[in-house]
Amino acid sequence: MNSSKPVVAILMGSKSDLPIVEGAFKMLDRFDVPFTARVMSAHRTPAIACEFASNAEAAGIKVIICAAGMAAHLGGVVAAHTTLPVIGLPVASEPFNGLDALLATVQMPPGIPVAAVTTGKAGGKNSALYAISILALSNAELAEKLKAFRAEQTEIVIEADKSLQQELAEG
């Protein structure tokens, strides 16, 4: 992790969410975006979650990612205590395989928005990319890195298509 003062906070409702958010860690590291990661629960440690959210901006945090499963209230609780952008990362869990967390994340009441990304490991990566895109609005160097990443993604798909076309022609 970048040792500079963190600008992104990644909050997990449970340490069991770690495999999902590791993609966010890797993506933020790739873009040299300093972050902090914490475990706190909207239900089991509500005072800690509220205090963190209330003090995040003063601590230099610019974007908060909240990974939570089941009722997935962490994003909403955090958003209720800060005006910083909050990205909800729904985590799949029994018995609804993440649908419950997704619905909880996207059904915020008017006035307290929480953005939502896909569930699963892709959601970890996408939550970081979304945070990076927000930060890139006021950071030209980061914006250029993001544009280069997108171009790289495009090139990967173009190369995959070329490979497929060659395989089909030979087959």
C-alpha positions in Angstrom: 0.0 0.0 0.0 1.2 3.5 -0.8 2.5 5.0 2.5 1.2 8.5 1.8 -1.8 9.9 3.6 -4.9 7.8 2.5 -7.4 9.5 0.3 -9.7 6.4 -0.1 -11.1 4.4 2.8 -12.3 0.9 2.3 -14.6 -0.3 5.0 -15.6 -3.9 5.3 -18.6 -5.1 7.4 -16.6 -8.2 8.2 -13.1 -9.4 7.7 -14.6 -12.3 5.7 -15.2 -9.6 2.9 -11.4 -9.4 2.4 -11.3 -11.6 -0.7 -13.7 -9.3 -2.4 -12.0 -6.0 -1.5 -8.5 -7.3 -2.3 -9.2 -6.4 -6.0 -9.7 -2.8 -4.8 -6.4 -2.9 -2.9 -4.6 -4.1 -6.0 -6.2 -1.5 -8.3 -5.6 1.4 -5.9 -1.9 0.2 -5.6 -1.6 0.0 -9.4 -2.7 3.7 -9.6 -0.6 4.7 -6.6 -3.7 5.9 -4.7 -3.1 5.7 -1.0 -5.8 4.0 1.0 -6.7 2.7 4.4 -8.8 -0.4 5.1 -10.9 -1.1 8.2 -13.4 -3.6 9.5 -16.5 -1.9 11.0 -20.1 -2.9 11.0 -23.2 -0.8 10.7 -24.9 -3.2 13.2 -22.2 -4.5 15.5 -20.0 -1.3 15.8 -22.4 1.5 14.8 -20.7 4.1 16.9 -17.3 3.4 15.4 -18.7 3.5 11.9 -20.5 6.8 12.5 -17.4 8.3 14.1 -15.2 7.2 11.2 -17.6 8.6 8.7 -18.0 11.9 10.6 -14.2 12.4 10.8 -13.2 11.0 7.4 -13.1 14.3 5.5 -11.0 16.0 8.2 -8.6 13.0 8.0 -8.1 13.7 4.3 -10.3 10.9 2.9 -11.9 11.8 -0.4 -13.9 8.7 -1.3 -15.3 5.9 0.9 -15.9 2.3 -0.4 -18.2 0.2 1.8 -18.2 -3.5 1.3 -21.1 -5.3 3.1 -23.3 -8.3 2.6 -26.8 -9.3 3.7 -28.6 -6.2 4.9 -25.6 -4.1 3.7 -26.4 -1.1 5.7 -22.8 0.0 6.1 -22.8 2.2 3.0 -26.0 4.0 4.0 -24.9 4.5 7.6 -21.6 5.9 6.4 -23.3 8.2 3.8 -25.6 9.5 6.5 -22.6 10.8 8.4 -20.6 12.4 5.6 -21.0 14.3 2.4 -18.1 12.5 0.8 -18.8 10.1 -2.1 -19.7 6.7 -0.8 -19.5 3.6 -3.1 -21.4 0.5 -2.0 -19.9 -2.8 -2.8 -22.5 -5.5 -2.2 -21.0 -8.8 -1.0 -22.7 -12.1 -1.8 -23.7 -14.2 1.1 -26.3 -16.8 2.0 -29.2 -17.3 1.4 -29.8 -14.7 -1.4 -26.3 -14.8 -3.0 -25.8 -11.0 -2.9 -29.3 -9.9 -4.2 -30.2 -8.8 -0.7 -27.0 -6.7 -0.4 -27.5 -5.2 -3.8 -31.0 -4.2 -3.1 -30.1 -2.7 0.2 -27.3 -0.7 -1.4 -29.4 0.7 -4.3 -32.5 1.5 -2.3 -31.3 4.5 -0.4 -33.8 7.2 0.5 -33.7 10.5 -1.3 -31.0 12.8 -0.1 -28.5 10.2 1.1 -26.9 8.7 -2.1 -24.7 5.6 -2.2 -23.3 4.6 -5.6 -23.4 0.8 -6.2 -21.0 -1.5 -8.1 -21.4 -5.1 -9.1 -21.2 -7.8 -6.5 -18.2 -10.2 -6.2 -14.6 -9.8 -7.1 -15.3 -7.6 -10.1 -17.1 -5.3 -7.7 -13.9 -4.9 -5.7 -12.0 -3.8 -8.8 -14.8 -1.6 -10.1 -15.2 0.1 -6.7 -11.6 1.2 -6.8 -11.9 2.3 -10.5 -14.9 4.3 -9.6 -13.1 5.9 -6.7 -10.1 6.6 -9.0 -12.4 8.3 -11.6 -13.8 10.6 -8.9 -10.3 11.5 -7.7 -9.2 12.0 -11.3 -11.6 14.9 -11.7 -9.2 17.0 -9.7 -5.9 15.2 -10.4 -4.6 15.4 -14.0 -1.9 12.8 -13.5 -4.4 10.3 -12.2 -6.7 11.1 -15.1 -4.0 10.3 -17.6 -3.3 7.0 -15.8 -7.0 6.2 -16.0 -7.1 7.0 -19.7 -4.1 4.8 -20.3 -5.7 2.0 -18.3 -8.9 2.2 -20.4 -6.8 2.1 -23.6 -5.0 -1.0 -22.3 -8.4 -2.6 -21.6 -9.4 -1.8 -25.2 -6.2 -3.3 -26.6 -6.7 -6.5 -24.6 -10.1 -7.0 -26.1 -8.9 -6.2 -29.6 -6.0 -8.7 -29.3 -8.4 -11.3 -27.9 -10.6 -10.9 -31.0 -7.6 -11.1 -33.4 -6.6 -14.3 -31.7 -10.1 -15.7 -31.9 -10.4 -14.8 -35.6 -7.0 -16.5 -36.3 -8.1 -19.7 -34.4 -11.4 -19.8 -36.4 -9.6 -19.3 -39.7 -7.2 -22.1 -38.9 -9.8 -24.4 -37.5 
